[in-house]
Amino acid sequence: MWEWFTINSVWIFIASAFVLIILLFIRDRVRSDIAKVASEKQKRARRNTTLAFWIIEGISLVIVIAALVAIILSREGARAMITPETIQSWLLEHGTSILIILLVGVGLWFALQKFLPPLVRRTMARHRQKESKEAIKKRTDTILSVFTGVGRILIVLVVVFMILSELGIDITPILAGFGIAGIAVGFGAQYLVRDLVAGVFILLENQYRVGDVVKVADIWGLVEEINLRKTVLRDLDGAVHHVPNGEIRVASNYTRKFSRINLNISVAYDTDLDHAISVINRVGQELAADEKWGKVIINAPYALRVDNLGDSGIEIKILGDVKPIEQWAVMGELRLRLKKAFDAENIEIPWPHTKVYFGNALPGDQKK
């Protein structure tokens, strides 16, 4: 068993290191997802998940160390390694360098977590372009989640390859193997490359952020996650949609900087339109002056114009500006208040209906 482990120690070291990287990368995300769905009675499940991650990460770390020892033993020999002189020589030649590489890697890891968030926040605040604090926070969180994940992977990869190089292992075949595999996979991964490039432009151009309501690839939903490969949306039915970024041709953001009330309401043909418009404007002003709803309304809803002469009634268009993602709640309250106001003012809201005559003379017809 040990002989097989020693022979394959290099690949075991690389594989276990990658497993450790993946665990460190997804640990926080899994914990946050469990925290969202778990109730207070399920704290034990969350503790068990954390304990499971610690155990798996510990096992992976032990395998990494064992593989590192096997690599050294396979090169130097067991007898040579147990002498004090050899141990001292190895520590002076390689141990110190490896320790420095690990310390630098750990320092970069913590520096990434400490300095990247304030740097991104200051940059976003400097180029906020009249965006609200909530919008800036959403964009900052989105960019941080992507940059932090990519930065962690790069740090671990560089540390692993530098340690292998310090141990005298030629990493050129490994890099060449990755290159050949990349070329082979590249022919089948064209869509993946397209998704990654599209994801970069989505983030750089600030097309949408986590927490926005968007329509992408003919799918409506609340953005729950953005990464370089895909966008995750949740619709009103609770369904989660994973949309590859490369499939997004047009992205419609309904919560960028502000949102708009845009609805039509019908009145009967015999309605005094001036009176109906005055009632609509009055209700809009009352809604904007309300203690609760006034906090989210930027411009009070008002009657813009007579928009259509329909089959059953006359449609009046109503517009108004509200804070992002508040338009649907405000429109619901506006419809409720307009219905009550129209009832009080005897303004009829028509509905489609048909009159049928079975051979009888129409009202007003006179026989000659």
Backbone hydrogen bonds, N-H to C=O, Kabsch-Sander energy under -0.5 kcal/mol:
donor,donor_aa,acceptor,acceptor_aa,energy
5,F,1,M,-2.5
6,T,2,W,-2.8
7,I,3,E,-2.4
8,N,4,W,-2.1
9,S,6,T,-1.2
12,I,8,N,-2.4
13,F,9,S,-2.7
14,I,10,V,-2.3
15,A,11,W,-2.8
16,S,12,I,-2.9
17,A,13,F,-2.0
18,F,14,I,-2.2
19,V,15,A,-2.3
20,L,16,S,-2.2
21,I,17,A,-2.1
22,I,18,F,-2.7
23,L,19,V,-2.5
24,L,20,L,-2.3
25,F,21,I,-2.0
26,I,22,I,-2.4
27,R,23,L,-1.4
30,V,26,I,-2.6
31,R,27,R,-2.3
32,S,28,D,-2.4
33,D,29,R,-2.3
34,I,30,V,-2.4
35,A,31,R,-2.4
36,K,32,S,-1.5
37,V,33,D,-1.5
38,A,34,I,-2.3
42,Q,39,S,-1.4
43,K,40,E,-1.1
46,R,42,Q,-1.5
47,R,43,K,-2.4
48,N,44,R,-2.7
49,T,45,A,-2.1
50,T,46,R,-2.2
51,L,47,R,-2.5
52,A,48,N,-2.4
53,F,49,T,-2.1
54,W,50,T,-2.1
55,I,51,L,-2.4
56,I,52,A,-2.6
57,E,53,F,-2.8
58,G,54,W,-2.4
59,I,55,I,-2.6
60,S,56,I,-2.4
61,L,57,E,-2.4
62,V,58,G,-2.4
63,I,59,I,-2.4
64,V,60,S,-2.4
65,I,61,L,-2.4
66,A,62,V,-2.9
67,A,63,I,-2.8
68,L,64,V,-2.1
69,V,65,I,-2.4
70,A,66,A,-2.6
71,I,67,A,-2.3
72,I,68,L,-2.0
73,L,69,V,-2.8
74,S,70,A,-2.5
75,R,71,I,-1.0
75,R,72,I,-0.5
76,E,72,I,-2.6
77,G,73,L,-2.5
81,M,77,G,-1.5
82,I,78,A,-1.1
83,T,80,A,-0.6
87,I,83,T,-2.4
88,Q,84,P,-2.7
89,S,85,E,-2.7
90,W,86,T,-3.0
91,L,87,I,-2.5
92,L,88,Q,-2.2
93,E,89,S,-2.5
94,H,90,W,-3.4
95,G,90,W,-2.2
96,T,91,L,-2.3
98,I,94,H,-2.8
99,L,95,G,-2.5
100,I,96,T,-2.5
101,I,97,S,-2.6
102,L,98,I,-2.6
103,L,99,L,-2.6
104,V,100,I,-2.8
105,G,101,I,-2.5
106,V,102,L,-2.7
107,G,103,L,-2.7
108,L,104,V,-2.8
109,W,105,G,-2.3
110,F,106,V,-2.5
111,A,107,G,-2.5
112,L,108,L,-2.5
113,Q,109,W,-1.6
114,K,110,F,-1.9
115,F,111,A,-3.0
116,L,111,A,-0.7
116,L,112,L,-1.1
119,L,115,F,-1.7
120,V,116,L,-2.7
121,R,117,P,-2.5
122,R,118,P,-2.4
123,T,119,L,-2.1
124,M,120,V,-2.7
125,A,121,R,-2.4
126,R,122,R,-1.8
127,H,123,T,-1.4
128,R,125,A,-0.8
131,E,128,R,-0.9
136,I,132,S,-2.3
137,K,133,K,-2.4
138,K,134,E,-2.1
139,R,135,A,-2.3
140,T,136,I,-2.6
141,D,137,K,-2.7
142,T,138,K,-1.9
143,I,139,R,-2.5
144,L,140,T,-2.7
145,S,141,D,-2.1
146,V,142,T,-1.4
147,F,143,I,-2.9
148,T,144,L,-2.7
149,G,145,S,-1.2
150,V,146,V,-2.3
151,G,147,F,-2.6
152,R,148,T,-2.3
153,I,149,G,-1.8
154,L,150,V,-2.2
155,I,151,G,-2.3
156,V,152,R,-2.2
157,L,153,I,-2.4
158,V,154,L,-2.4
159,V,155,I,-2.3
160,V,156,V,-2.6
161,F,157,L,-2.4
162,M,158,V,-2.2
163,I,159,V,-2.2
164,L,160,V,-2.2
165,S,161,F,-2.1
166,E,162,M,-2.2
167,L,163,I,-1.8
168,G,165,S,-1.3
169,I,164,L,-2.3
170,D,168,G,-0.5
171,I,169,I,-0.7
175,L,171,I,-2.8
176,A,172,T,-3.0
177,G,173,P,-2.6
178,F,174,I,-2.4
179,G,175,L,-2.4
180,I,176,A,-2.9
181,A,177,G,-2.7
182,G,178,F,-2.6
183,I,179,G,-2.3
184,A,180,I,-2.6
185,V,181,A,-3.0
186,G,182,G,-2.2
187,F,183,I,-1.1
188,G,185,V,-1.1
189,A,185,V,-0.9
189,A,186,G,-0.5
193,V,189,A,-2.2
194,R,190,Q,-2.2
195,D,191,Y,-2.4
196,L,192,L,-2.3
197,V,193,V,-2.5
198,A,194,R,-2.4
199,G,195,D,-2.4
199,G,228,L,-0.7
200,V,196,L,-1.9
201,F,197,V,-1.8
202,I,198,A,-2.2
203,L,199,G,-1.9
204,L,200,V,-2.6
205,E,201,F,-2.6
206,N,203,L,-0.5
207,Q,202,I,-1.8
210,V,138,K,-0.6
211,G,223,V,-2.5
212,D,209,R,-1.9
214,V,212,D,-0.6
214,V,221,G,-2.3
215,K,252,S,-2.2
216,V,219,I,-2.3
217,A,250,V,-0.7
219,I,216,V,-1.6
221,G,214,V,-1.7
222,L,234,R,-2.7
223,V,212,D,-3.1
224,E,222,L,-0.5
224,E,232,V,-2.8
225,E,232,V,-1.3
227,N,230,K,-2.2
231,T,243,V,-2.7
232,V,225,E,-2.8
233,L,231,T,-0.5
233,L,241,H,-2.9
234,R,222,L,-1.7
235,D,239,A,-2.3
238,G,235,D,-1.8
241,H,233,L,-3.6
241,H,239,A,-0.5
243,V,231,T,-3.2
243,V,241,H,-0.7
245,N,229,R,-2.1
247,E,244,P,-1.7
248,I,245,N,-1.4
249,R,247,E,-0.8
252,S,215,K,-2.4
252,S,250,V,-0.5
253,N,251,A,-0.6
254,Y,213,V,-2.8
254,Y,252,S,-0.6
257,K,255,T,-0.7
258,F,256,R,-3.1
259,S,322,V,-2.6
261,I,320,G,-3.7
262,N,260,R,-0.5
263,L,318,I,-2.0
265,I,316,I,-2.2
267,V,314,I,-2.2
268,A,348,E,-1.7
271,T,268,A,-1.6
273,L,271,T,-0.9
276,A,272,D,-2.4
277,I,273,L,-2.8
278,S,274,D,-2.0
279,V,275,H,-2.1
280,I,276,A,-2.3
281,N,277,I,-2.5
282,R,278,S,-2.2
283,V,279,V,-2.6
284,G,280,I,-2.3
285,Q,281,N,-2.3
286,E,282,R,-2.4
287,L,283,V,-2.4
288,A,284,G,-2.1
289,A,285,Q,-1.7
290,D,286,E,-0.6
290,D,287,L,-0.9
294,G,290,D,-2.2
295,K,292,K,-0.7
296,V,293,W,-1.3
297,I,293,W,-0.8
298,I,296,V,-0.5
298,I,321,D,-2.3
299,N,321,D,-2.1
302,Y,319,L,-2.5
304,L,302,Y,-0.6
304,L,317,K,-2.8
305,R,317,K,-0.8
307,D,305,R,-0.8
307,D,315,E,-2.2
308,N,315,E,-1.5
310,G,308,N,-0.9
310,G,313,G,-2.0
314,I,267,V,-3.0
315,E,308,N,-3.1
315,E,313,G,-0.5
316,I,265,I,-2.7
317,K,305,R,-2.3
318,I,263,L,-3.1
319,L,302,Y,-2.2
320,G,261,I,-1.2
321,D,299,N,-0.9
322,V,259,S,-2.9
323,K,296,V,-2.8
326,E,323,K,-1.9
330,V,326,E,-2.2
331,M,327,Q,-2.4
332,G,328,W,-1.9
333,E,329,A,-1.9
334,L,330,V,-2.5
335,R,331,M,-2.5
336,L,332,G,-1.8
337,R,333,E,-2.2
338,L,334,L,-2.6
339,K,335,R,-2.2
340,K,336,L,-1.8
341,A,337,R,-2.5
342,F,338,L,-2.9
343,D,339,K,-2.0
344,A,340,K,-2.0
345,E,341,A,-1.8
346,N,343,D,-0.8
347,I,342,F,-2.9
348,E,346,N,-0.6
359,G,357,Y,-0.9
365,D,362,L,-2.3
